[in-house]
Structures are given as structure tokens and as C-alpha cells.
Amino acid sequence: MLSSDLYDESQYATRDMHSVWQQLRKSDGLQRQRTPDGQEFLAALRYADVREVLGDPAVFSSAYSTMLTVRGAGDVAAGAAIHLVDPPLHSDVKRVFTPLMTAQATQRLQQGITDRMSELFETVRGRKSFDFCESMVTLPMTITGLLMGIPQSEWTVTGRATVRAMGGVAAAESEYQRRFDLFEAHTTIMSVLGEVLEDAPPPDSVSGRCPATAPLVGDATRDVPLLNAYAFLMGANPTVPQTINQTLILLAGDDDLWSWFTRQEETDQRFVDEALRWASPVNHVLRRATADTVVAGTEVPAGSLVSAWIASANRDEEEFADPFRFVPDRSPNHHLAFGLGVHRCIGQHVAALGMKIFFDLWRRNVRSFSLDGDPKHLVSNFLNGIVCLPLAVTWK
């Protein structure tokens, strides 16, 4: 029997949720759901409904939490971190970092990212079999490390901690152990970022600009610069590697797609956009209604929690032709992997560049590859993650 329990985190590590979401999209209105502790929430699963929720920050506030698993009094960074503040404060905070994130600014990072990623490739070159996730744990740091102002000596520990902080590397032996692992990971990240901020990072880095957020927020009871540095790191690090992981699984099992991929001279934006649509690293984002409203015929009282299921929207048959097929040159492709509206990912240009560079390097260095075991998935209803990806590789 089809389960409509969207909260249950264990199922995200063991089943394909797209069949569940596809069935639920056929139902009228928003879906009424309940967490294990009795908290009610509404779920938007259709593309049009997700767009409506994400596109109206005045009615659907981010200043509480973006994750279903974080409720109660809200996120500890609520009202202070860039992704947890609403306009007009959000615009003020975003303006601090925008000069580092424009398409033009991103292009200046290209050579540095290419050099660092090439060095990472050299650490696995020649190995016939390896766990991609383990061997490439610093992959996101080759993109965000210098941008964040984090010393390279801290990239490995930070990379490992961000994976663990996303929900654990596998099903834990107990819920207590899982929560302890999460706490330890978050503590590690906070410690690294705290030291970076204390050491006066370069002013042209994200960490170097984080102190400017404190007077904007005006909350002396919290370390606002640290909360924003943490938000950027945790926002940036999952998207690139998880999109790459999911795409590699697809390329490893589809000879026609791999043949197409190897014939390309370079990776263009259409392939990256389709990879993002396909992978949808973020399953959902949470909003809280600030006023009574109606979405898809469903009454949404003020104070209601509404989850917008991006991963479901990105396979909606009403928006995408043949949505369960990877179309490498799909156009148009209005995927929502980076979000929508004022909260659309500020680092989208950097992320897209990093993925282009990776796929170009993979094409130039790898003759063929296949899965060398079953991938292991993250235990999380928030992130669509792979934590173990065994590959058998033939190098050029």
C-alpha cells in the first residue's frame, strides 16, 4: 500500500520517492501530513503549487526554519542567517555577499577551481576501484574553500563534517547515536568557521564579509557572522557533490547517455541544468504562513507549516515533457533546484561553474566506468544525498 507519510526519514535511504510523489501529485490540493510528534504540516508537490509557495515570501516566511526536522521554537539561526530572514532584511544581508556571487565574479574563480579539482583528480587517477564519496570528500571545498576563506588544511575535516551534518553516513545503530553524530559534526563545523572568522579572513571572501551582517541583523545575543558563515557552507557543500553523485550513477548505467556525454567537447549549461533537475539535491524547503491564504484550493491558516517539495516539482508531468527521462540538452528547463524568487540560491553561478569543470575533467580523464556496488543513500527527508558510491574506473 502506498505510504503518504512524507516525513519518515528512513524511507529516503531505501526507496525511490519519486513514485510516491508522482501518485500524490494526482490528488487535489495540498497534502495534509503529520510528523511523528504530532505536528501538522501541508505539502505542496505540484510544480505550480511549489512555485506559488516559494514565490511569495510575504505570505510564506523563511524566518523560522527551512527543514521539517527543525521545528519547535524554530532554527537557532532564524531571523539572522541569510536563508532564514525575509525581505527587506534579506535584501540587505544578501547585498553584502552579492559582489562575490555574480556571473562575472564567478568567472574569475574558474582557473583556481580547475587547478584544485585537477589536483583532487590526481589523488584517484589510476585506481581501478574506489568509493567516490570517500575519495572526493573535499570536492565541494575545491569550489567553496577559497571563496569561503577556509584554509586548505581544514578542507578534509570540514568536508567530512558537512557530510555527517547532513544526516549521517548511513542508518545509525540508534537514534541516540545519530543525534550524537549530528551534534559532533555541527560542533566541528562551528569550530572551524569560528577560527576562520577570528583570524581576519580576506575581505573578498564570504567569511571576510560575514561580520558586516551583524549590524544589519542587530542581535547582540547571537554570533550573527558565524551563523551566516555556517549557512553559506552548509548551503554550498551539498548541492555540487550530490548533483554530481546522482549524475554519475545515471551515466554509469546508461550506455547511450555516456556515449553522448563523451562526444561533447565541453559541458554546457543545459546539461548542468538537467543534472540539477534530475538530482534535486534538496527534497523540500519549509515555509510558515504569515496570513490566512489558499493554495490549490486548500485553506492555509496563518501559522501553518508548508513544505514545498522541490524534488517532486522537478518531475512534474505538467511542467516537464517526459520528466522521468534525463534529456541532456533539455530546453527550456525551468527547474527549481536552486529555489525561486528572493531566496533563489545566491551561489548558483559558482555551483554551476564547479559542476561544468568537474564534468569536463571526468570526460577528459575517464574512458569508462561502472558501479562497483550499491550506492548508499543519506537518511534524510531534506537532502537527496549519496554517502557511498563505489565505482570501477578505466582511466585514459
N, C-alpha and C positions, 0 to 999 in steps of 0.2 A: 504494500500500500504506500502511495506517495506521501512522504512527510512534508508538511509545510512549515516545520519548525526551522526558521532561518537562523536562529541564534546558536543552536547546538554546534559548538566549535569542533568537536571530534569528527563530525562527518566531512568537514572540509579537507581533512587529511586522507580520507579513504574513498570518497565518491566524487563523481562528476556532477557538480551542482548545476550545470547548465540545463540538464534535463528537468530539474526541479524548477528552476526559474522559468524555463520555457512553458511549462504547464501552468504556473501561477500567472504568467502574463495573459493567459486566456480568460482569467477571472475579471469581473468588473471591479473598478475602483482600486483603492489601495488595500493591501493585505493587513489584517489585524493580527498582531503577533504578541507573544508574551515571553519574557526572559525567565530563566529558572527560578529567580527570586520574586517573580510576580509582577515585574514592571511591564506595563503595556507599551507597545510601540507600533507605529504604522510603517509599512514597507512599500515604497514606490519601485516598481520593477520594469515598467514600460519606458521606452526612450523618452516619449513626450512628457511623462509624469516626472521622470528624473530631471529633465531639463527645467520643468516648471519649479521644482523644489530648489535646485541649485542656482537657478537664475534670479531668485528673489530673496536677497539677503535681508531685506527689511521685514519680511514675514517669516522667513526661515533662518534663524540665527545660528551662527557658528560659535558664538561666545559662551559655550557651555561644554561641548565635547564633540569630537568628530568620530568617536568609536562607540559602538554599542556596549562594549565591555567596560567603558568608563562612564559611570553614571553617578548616582548619589548626589553629592554636592557639586559634581562636575569635575572636569580636568583640573589638575593643580596649576596648569598654565592658562586656564580660562580667563579671558579678558586681558591677557598680557602678551602671549605669543602671536605671531603674525597670522597663523591659521585659525586662531581662536578669538579674534576680535572682529567686530562688524564695522562697516563704514559709519561715520567718517574716519574713525581712528585707524581702521585697517588701511585706508589710503595713505595716511600719514606714516605708518610703520613701513608699508610697502615701498614708499618713496625713498626710504633710507637705503634700500638694497637694489632698487631698480637699475642704477647705473652699472652694476656688476652683471646684470642678467639680460641685457638687451641682446638682440641677434648680432649686432656689431661687436659688442664687448665679448661675446662668446667666441667669435671667430679668432680673437687674439689668444684664446686658450688652446686652439687646435694643435699646434705643434707640441706644446707641453704635454697634452693628454696623449697624443700619438707616441711620444717618446716614452712616457711612463707605462703606457699599456703595452708597448713593444717589449719593454724590459720584463713585464709580467709574463708575456708570451714565452720569453726565453727560459723562464723557470720550468715550463712544462714541455717545451719542444723536445721531441724525441721519445717522450714517454708514450708507450703504446696503450696504456690504460690508467685512468686516474679519475678521482671524484672532482668534477669541475667546480662544484661549490666550495670544497675544501681548498683546492689548489688556487682558486681565483677569489679567495675571501677578500682580498684587497682591491678587487676590480672596481667597485664604486669609489674607492678612495683615490684611484688614479685620476678620477674626474673631479671629485669634490675636495680632496685633501688640500691642495694648494689654494683652491677657491675659498675653502673654509679657514685656511691659515693653520692647519693642523700639521705638526712636524711629521715627516715620513717615518720616523722611528716609532710613531704611535699608530701607524696605519693598520698594522696587523691586529693589535689588541682592540682597536676601535671597530675594525671590520667584523671581527668575531662577536663583539658585544652587540653590535646593531642587529646581527642575525638572531642572536639569542633574545634580544629585547623585543623582537617582532612576535614572539610567541613560543620560543623553544625550538630545538632542533628536531624533535620527534615527540611522539606521545610520551609524556613523563610517567615515571613509575607511580607517582601520586600527585594529586592536585597541590599538596603542600610543596613537593619538590619543584613543581612547575612554577609556583609563585615565588619560591626562593630563587630559582634561576633567573626569573624576570627581574626581581629586585636587585640581584647581584649585577646583572647586565646593565640596568639603568644607572646603578651607582658607578660602575666603571666608566660609562659614557660621561656622566656628570663630572667625574673626577678629571678626566682628560680635558674636557672643554673648560672646566674651571681653571686648570693650569694654563691653558692656551690664553684665556682672557686675562689672567694675571700677568702674563709675560708680554703684554702690549703687542698684540698681533698687528701685521701690516694694515694700514688704513684702507688699502684697496682689496681687503679680504672680507668675507662675511663676518668673521669673528671680530675684525677690526671695526666694523660698523655697528655691531650689536650694542655697544654702550650708548649709542645715540637713541636707542629705543626707550631707555629708562625715563628720560624727562617727558617723552610723549605719553607714556602709559601713566606715569605719576603714581606709582605704587611702591612705596618705600618698604613694604613688608615682604616683598619678594625680590629675588635676583632676576630682574627682567632681562638683562643681557644674556644671562645663562639660559633662561627659558627659551629665548629666541634662537640662540646658537643650537640648542638641543632640537628645536623644531626644524631648523634647516637640515641638520644632519639626518634626522630620522625621516624627514620628508624626501631627501635626495637619495639616500642609500638603498632603499628597497626597489625603486622604480626601474633603474637601469639593469641591475643584475637579474631581477625577476622577469623582466621582459625578455632579456637575452636567454635565460634558462628555458622559458616556455617555448621560445622560437627554436632553440637548438633541439628540443625534444621533437618538435614538428619536422625540422629539417632532417633529423636522423631517421625518421620513419616514412618520409615521402620522397622517393627517388626522383619523381618528376619535378618537385619543388627544388630539390637540391641541384638538379641539372640546370634548372632556370637560374638559380642563385649563382652558380659557378660561371655562368655565361655573362654575367653582368660585369662591366668594367669597374663600377663603383656602386655603393649603396645610395639610393636616392630617398627622398623624404616619403614617398608613397609606401615603400617597403617598411620604413620605420613606423609610419602611422598604422599600417596594417598589423605589424607586430604588437604595437601598443593596444590596438582594438582587440586583437586575439588574446593577448595575455591578460589585459586588465589587471595590473598588479594590485590595485585597491578594489576589493569587492564592493564595499559600501562606504559612504560617509554619513555621519549623523547630523541632523539639524533639530532645533527646537522651535516650535511655532510661537511667535510673539503675539499673535492675534487670531481670533477665530477666522477660519478660511475654509475653502472647499477645493479639493484636488481630485479630478477624475470622478466627480460625483460623490466623493467621500467627505463627510464633515470632519474637519481637523480643528478641535478646540485649542484655544491658546494654552500653551504649556505642553502640548503633545510632543513626544519624540517621534521624528520621522526619519527613517533610514532610506537613503537614495542608493539603490543597488546599481552601481556603475557597470559592473561585470555583466549583469543581466541586460541593461540598456544597450551595451555594445554588441549583443547578439540578437537584438530585437528585429524580427522579420518585417515589421512595419517601417523600419528605417534603412536596413541594410539588405540588399539583394543577396540571396544565398549566404546568410550570415554564419553558417557553420562550416564554410569553406574559406581557407586562407587564400586571399586573392592578392598577390604581391604588388600589383600595380593598381589596386582599387582606387577609384576616383569618381566622384567625391568620396571623402571618408571623414564624416563629422563625428569621430569617436569622442568619448568623454573621459578617456583615461587620464587626462590632465585636469579634469574638472571642467568648470564652466563659470563664466562671469567674473566677478571681482576676486573670487578665490581660485581662479584658474592658476595652475602651478606656475609660480614665478620663475622656476628653474627649467621650464620646458625646453628652451633653446639649448641650454647646457646638456640636458639629458639626451635630446635628440642627436646632438653632435657626438656625444660619447658613444651612443649606440651605432651611429654610422661608422665611426672609427673602429669599433670592435668588429662589426660585420665585415668591413673591408680587410682587416687583419686576418680574420678567420678564413676568408676566401683565399687570400694570398698564401696562407701558411698550411692549410689543411686540404689534403687530397680527397679524403673520405673519412666518415666517422659513423658510429652507430652507438646505440645504448648498450652498456655493458652490465646491465642490471636494472632493476626497477627504481625509478626516481622516488624519493620520499618527500612528502608534502608537509608544509607547515600546518601546525594545529592552530588555526586562527580563522575567525569569520570576517576579519577585517582585511587581511592581506592574502592574496593568492600567491603563495610562495613555495619554492622548491628548496629543500635544505640538503639534499644529497642527489647528485646527478652523475652516476658512473658512465663514463664514455670510453670507447675504444677508438683510437685515432690513428690514421695513417697520414704522416706528415709529408709535405712536398720537399 
